[in-house]
Amino acid sequence: MIDKPAILGGTPIFNKFIPLVQPTLPPYDEVLAQQVAELFQTGMLTKGRYLREFEARVADYLGVKHAVAVSSCTLGLLLTYHGLGLKDKVIVPSFTFMATVHPLLWVGAEPVFVDIDPYTWNIDPQRVEAAITERTTAIVAVHNFGNPAPVAELEAIAHRYGLKLVFDAAHGFGSLYRGRPVGGFGDAEIFSLSPTKLLVAGEGGIVATNNDDLAEHIRVGREYGNPGDYDSRFPGLNARLPEFNAILGLRSLEMLEENTLRRNRVAAAFRERLGQIPGLTFQRVHPEDRSSYKDFSMLVDETAFGLTRDELALALRAENIDTRKYYDPPVHAHKAYSHFSELYHDTLPVTESVAPRSISLPIWSHMDETTVDGICTAIERIHAYADEVKATLKGAK
């Protein structure tokens, strides 16, 4: 007999809250012992040797000519869009984090939202090609949740139509496309270094590119557009990555491969156990690729599972398990994009089907088997009592 879930009066699976993410950090003493002490001794808190070392190490790992560190992935995207001269219409998915799209408006471009593949949840190349007009200047794709986008197909389309191609690789450290680290594809790939990612620098981003001119534009742009003579070449901004963040990033880079493999093992355990429950489906990853599993997300089918995504989230909360609803609403439905909303009525059916059913479970690189087991057990017993859970939640409204 399966125990009742906590929402029905059972004992919560966890007595302490399980957050969506816990950054896997290097030992405290190891970081502070030498490098941070040096920062305090020298006063060199920014634009120092650790930034240069971090950029060089990341470029080597990704196999690119340039890895330019910035203060956030968002500003990296903004400077990249500006440096590539993106304007007029730019094709982009709506099923993504808002920061993929916001910088397009800042550079005066117009996002053209296209649908995603129903299995990979990445931008659909066929939809991309169908959306191209004489006013299209670029394609922006996303490695959603760390699952590599269809790089070869998108590069072929961009080449065929003479378009710029940018990858929002915020989730991408640790991901492999056909055995190669994502980072060297398209005109540029932009990574995030925030605490929810596998490569952690506290905050920050990396613009990876083989384009010498673009790399120089990013370097100057992160310094207010000032190349060093105080005669700014264009209106830049402050997007510098401090030395402390570079030190943390260097240590995190040393742990990256191990952490990616461990996270993939956690994801495999989730897939094996939860795949036996009707109504739960997972993102499809190409067998020659590797996802970073920045997030472990799944779709909930109410008919087969017995509960909606939102009802499952409430029931998991009672078990002290955190979740997220990425990406609901999708960007085209945000208030900030309401002036575009009529353009996309009934044109993004996959996005509008996936978004309200998508739920992300806690995952981190040092998650132990007990935690994985507890999360799976919670979902199993919620499913077993789905009718009672639904009735309880309905009565609580």
C-alpha positions, 0 to 999 in steps of 0.5 A: 500500500502506497503511503498517502501524499503529504497534501492528503495528510501524509508525512512529507517525503522531505523534512527540509525544503529541496530547492530547484537548484544548489550550485556545486561549488569548490571547497571554501578554503580552496578558493580563499586560500591564495587567489582571493587573499591575493586580490585583497593584498594587491587591490586588483579587483577587476581587469586582472590576470585571473580574468585573462586566464579564465578567458583563455581556459574557456576558449581552450575548452570550447575550441574557439578563438575568443571567449570574452567574459562579461558581467551577465549572459544578457549583456553578452547577448546585447553586445553580440546583437549590437556587434553583429548589427542585428536589425529589422526582423530576427527569428527566435523561439518563444519557448525560452527565457525572456533574456533571449529576446529582450536585447533584440528590442534594445538594439531596435530589432523585431523578434519574429517568434517561431515554433519549437520541435515537439520532442526536443523543445528546441527551435524547429528548422522548418519553421525557421525557414518558412518564416524568412522574408527579405527583411530577416537579418538573423536567427537566434536559437537556444540550447533549451535546458542544455539540449543542443539545438539543431546546429547543422540545419540552422547553419545551412539555413543561415548560409543559404539566406545570408543570415547571422546565426547566434546561439543563446547557450545560457544553459550550454556549458557541459553540452556536446553537439555531435561530440563537440562542446557547444560554443563554436557554432554560428557567429557566436554563442553566449553562455551564462555563469549564474548559480543555476548553471553548471559553470558557476562564477556567481554571476557573469557570461561568456561570448564565444566566437571565432569572429575577430571583429565581434570579439573586439567589439565585445571587449570594447563594448564591455568598457563603455565603448572605450578602447582605452583612450577615453574616446568611445567608439560607440555607446557601450556599457559596463559589462566587466567580470570582476576578478573574484568571479573569474577565480570562481569560474576557473575552479568551477571549470576544473569540475565541469566534466565531472559535474556534467557526467554526474548530472547526466546520471541523475537525469538518467535515474529520473528518466528510468523511474519516472518513465514508468508513470503514465502521462510523463514525457521527457525532452528528446536528446539526440543520441550523438549529443549530450545535454548539460541538464541545466534543468530536468524538465518533463511534460505532464499530460492530465488525462494520463497522469490524473493531474495537471502540471499545476496540481502536481506542482502544488502536491510536490510543494507539500512534500517540500519539493521545489519546481519551476514552470519553464517557460510559462508563459512563453515570451510572445505572451508576456505583457512586454510583448503584448503589441505582438500578440495578435501576430501569433494567434494560433501560429505557435501550436507546439509552444502553446501546448508544451508551455502549460504542461512543462515542469522542472524538477530539482537537479544539481550536480551533487544530488545524491541517490536518496534525494532522487529516490525521494523526488520519484517516490513523491511523484509516484504516490501523488499519481497513485492518489491523483483523484483524491489530490484533484478533489482536495485541490478543487475543494480548497479553491 
